[in-house]
Amino acid sequence: EEAEKAGRRRSAQGDVSPTVEHESHNTHTHQHSSRRRSKTISSLSSPKLEYNPYGIYSHHNLQSIGSAFGNGNEKNECDLMLTNPTSLPNDYLPIAFQEEVQFLEDKYELSEKSVIFGGSATIRKIYTKADLQQSRFYALKKFSIYTGESQEKYYSRVATEYTITRSIAHLHSIPCYELLQLPVTLQRAWGMVLDYYEYDLYKLVRNPDWKKVAFAEKMCIFKQVCFGLKYIHEQDITHLDIKADNIMVARNGLMKITDYGCSEIGHEEYGNFTSKVACKATRLGTPPYQPPEVAKYGLLDKESRQPYCPFRFDYWSLGVLLFVVVLGKSPFVSARDSDLGFQLYKKEYLKFIEANSLFSQDKSDSIPDSYTHLTLPTN
């Protein structure tokens, strides 16, 4: 809150551009914004890139991008339903994360019927019953029930994601508030209440105006994600699905990492960074953000898979994200040798390290060795 207040003060003083909410689309204001924009971009010409968590968005038409939580397509709800008797979230949550309110209808109202699908969940806009003016919306992430998944596994899976999401309390991670039992109209599923954002980074970089964005601003955006991921790793958590789609864009310019559904503990002894890294052999993530050792899992049987380091997995994803942020696209579709783009990438990489010998020194073993511990309590 203090950081956001500081950002608003800086905006009022002219240190950062106004937020999108104050953009106008009439001709007079557009001309005025153009003059102000030139001054803002020119101020970024310093060779030293300062960390600015609020970004500069006065020259983006974000309103045309669409919703951040999924692709915006309306689909029928999953027909699978949890059967009675159902369990309440508090039955599966650590004591520190249990809430007094357990049912959605006790505190919130659905704002509209449209549903946005994204991976293993659906997103709805909601607001508190006390907010009669609907001045602030939240996102309700309703967790889908997989075919053949037992209710016990469903509850455990959802409780784990909620616990991790609540635990990552950081400026560049999405705020999370409650895990609630949903009504029969929503399959008696569980839903997680999050801050609602209209845009994600993928839709931002796919906008035609992205090529006009200053390089320094792109680096500002990327650094925000780096700071967020660094904090996650320092809590001994690996994300394992870093991608542009999972970076929310707040109207004040803050980047927010979201979707901890693939996340895993980083070391065999949680929080003990001197213990062995908890290597994985599960195919997680999304191409091209999957590292080569994971991308080839689809061609191998489980017995032939070599375990991978989850921290290095996130580092690879972060590197691909840098390409996406700077170029607006990935240099390859998948990190497989059969991908022509990946072949070209490897050739260019070898040329680069031949010309820059210091860069070729392997630093991939630099797994976090210290952190500010944030306890994941257990019952």
Secondary structure, DSSP 4 states (H G I P E B T S, - for coil): -HHHHHHHHHHHTTSSPPPGGG---SHHHHHHHHHHHHHHHHTT-SSS----TT---TT--GGGT--SSS-----PPP---PPSSPPPGGGTS-GGG--S--BGGGTEEE--S--EEETTEEEEEEEETT-TT--S-EEEEEEPPPTT--HHHHHHHHHHHHHHHHH--STTB--EEEEEEPPGGGTT-EEEEEE--SEEHHHHHTSGGGGGS-HHHHHHHHHHHHHHHHHHHHTTEE-S---GGGEEE-TTS-EEE---TT-EESBSSTT-TTSPB--B-S--S-TTSS-HHHHGGGGS-GGGPPPB-HHHHHHHHHHHHHHHHHHSS-S-SSSSTT-HHHHHHHHHHHHHHHH-GGGGS--TT--------------
